[in-house]
């Protein structure tokens, strides 16, 4: 067995002894080594332990290297109070139970630490539930211990649930596919454990393809000690990829490249077989010494170790070095506390000084806590985009605490396709638990509702636009009330002298104080018109103004305002009246202006704007020249109503043409 073989690991204690001497630990003591083989048998281990303690009178036992043998030795050592340092394949968490085995130290990674590491990964990626597939086929200890600690981890932690556990009695392609179909009904995060060097893991990955479960919905986590991840050790010291294993008894019908593609759905959580992640020169020198020094005392392995098979150091040989060196450090501390002690095999005393940290043979730190359990270094392996394995993260497990160190830049690189699988699919494990899709389930009603909403929105928008349009039309209509087209005006012509004489001759002598409106002629500031059969007086302005919204609103209010005591505002005539020559220039030469010829009203293009007032009912005009601030008696009243705020701002000479609100004698409308 390459991982813990005697011929490829035993001399590690000699390398450790050299370091102990170099650091002057236990200088006054010599070391004698006794070797016994337990063959990983529980009963044989128990017998050999009794022999070592009672017959060989050893001070410390370094081993065994298997779980069941390790448990029996730990029990006997607790009874005899002898220190035991176990290494290699002793991964069961039972040995780490300090209350049961108070004199036993484990320098190997146990399955409890592995389960804690798995829990941390599940939590980190928000996977609340998982399923576990394992088999004891090919190794009765490794996965049985892993199964116990995974189950215990799930019970002790409410944040992670072991939804289903499936054991495969005999690993075949059919049993693998059957197991996958069963767990697919209960989970998408699949944690597995299989014996190493049997081709089981390659067969399992191939089964995921054949079962149609190598999709983005699934992730497979191979969580196991005694593993190097995607690499498989060879007896000659080499390694090969897991997908390049020979099929053996497994006929998959798939090529290695197809299986390699499926490995993209796999994560490994393992101990890298006890070796450092990077082979340093220091570690390479250690492995060379282990092989070369097997010929030294007390091993004297010359003939047996000559075979090429034994020229590669066991993967867990470094743990044997760590175990012996840790014992020397703890014993040295104990002797320093009580130099008079003669009982060097006092396991309780030595274990009281077991907490330590030192540099291992690979250059990395080795730490033991106060119970003698190793603070384990665990690695998470993944496949990159080129389908090559790499170390994605390092996990330092100390009891129930984990220090997670990612070596990836983004979590998405861990998932093939960049999408992290969910512990529970949106539509459930059977695909029949999809959340209700209202649009899909009630498509007709959804379309009708959408059409109603659209129609309501269109109606609302149409109504709003119509309201705005009508309001604008109403504003324009009201603006037309005070905008008087010049064509609607008919100028009142003064009577000729002959007509006036004929009127005077026909009427005879009179004492009337009135004269007719026809007797009035155009003045500088006023001109008289008929407008819709009403007589109006128009005030001339020398400016053409552009009115803003507020001014137009004021004109609308003025137009609608009516009071007997005020002049009635009729409106403005905004047309420009030019001379015949100017009209010709604008229409024939310049073009684009609507003009109306009106004689010699404007000289050199000067614009005129006129304001109109409605005169009283009596069209006669008083000849009295007296100014009256109050109106005459109602039957005789002649009012001229005017509200005309049309003056140029900041022009003081025009401000006198502002609001007209008092009664005037019509004879004074001369300008």
Secondary structure, 3 states (H helix, E strand, C coil): CCCCCHHHCCCHHHHHHHHHHHCCCCCCCCCCCCCCCCCCCHHHHHHHHHHHHHHCCCCEEECCCCHHHHHHHHHHHHHHCCEEEECCCCCCCCCCCCCCCCCEEECCCCHHHHHHHHHHHHHHCCCCEEEEEECCCCCCCHHHHHHHHHHHHHHHCCCCEEEEEEECCCCCHHHHHHHHHHHCCCCCEEEEECCCCCCHHHHHHHHHHHCCCCCCCCEEEEECCCCECCEEECCCCCEEEHHHCCCCCCCCCCCHHHHHHHHHHEEEEECHHHCCCCCCHHHHHHHHHHHHHHHCCCCCCCCHHHCHHHCCCCCCHHHHHHHHHHHHHHHHHHHHHCCCCCCCCCHHHHHCCCCEEEECCCCCEEEECCCCEECEEEEEEEECCCCCEEEEEEEEEECCEEEEEECCCCHHHHCCCCCCCCCCCCCCCCCCCCCCCHHHHCHHHHHHHHHHHHHHHHHHHHHHHHHHHHHHHHHHHHHHHHECCHHHEEECCCCCHHHHHHHHHHHCCCCCCEECHHHCCCCCCEEEEEECCEEEEEEEECCCCCCCHHHHHHHHHHHHCCCCCCCEEEEEECCCEECHHHHHHHHHHHCCCCCEECCCCCCCCCCCEEEEEEECCCCCEECCCCCCCCCCCHHHCCCECECCCCCCCCCHHHHHHCCECCCCCHHHCCC
